[in-house]
Amino acid sequence: MDELIEKIKEEIETSIDYYKDTDPIAHDGEILGLREALDIIHDQYEISKLYIGEN
């Protein structure tokens, strides 16, 4: 799992750096999209904790 997370982080960094250098508007859009995705992941994590009884 850690390897998968590292690979995803590398790909995200590459994408963000590409847009930062080539298209500032797309860069801002990528950042907003990532924030939304992280919010969804966080929400799903919190929901999953309810189902397994963790707090």
Order of alpha helices (4+ residues) and beta strands (2+ residues): alpha-alpha
